[in-house]
Amino acid sequence: MKTIKLSDIVIKPNRQRREFDATALSQLKQSIKTKGLMHPVVMENDQVTLAAGERRVRAVKLLSSSYQHDGSVVPEGHIPYICLGDLSPIDIREAELEENT
C-alpha cells in the first residue's frame, strides 16, 4: 500500500467540484473511521497531483486518528493512493466518472 501525506497533495484549482457539503463530509469521515477507507485516491503520474478523490481527502483530513484500508492501518495524516499509470484505461475512466457524478 502506497500512502501520501495529506499536506503533500496538490489539488488543482480548476477541478469540476467546488462545493462540499459539510454534513456529507462528516458522514464520510465517520464511515472511514468505523469501516475504513474503501477506495484509495487516484494521483496523477507525478504522484503529488490529485486526479480523483477530493471528498475522501477532505474527509480524512477531518480525522484525528489512524484508520484502516484494505486490512492495514493508515497513519494519521496520510491517505492511500494509486497512480493513473497503475490503472487500466477502463479503470481510469471509472475513477473519473465516479469522481464527477
Beta strands, then each sheet from edge to edge (+ up, - down):
strand 1: 3-5
strand 2: 41-43
strand 3: 50-52
strand 4: 67-69
strand 5: 72-74
strand 6: 78-83
sheet 1: 1+ 6- 2- 3+
sheet 2: 4+ 5-
end
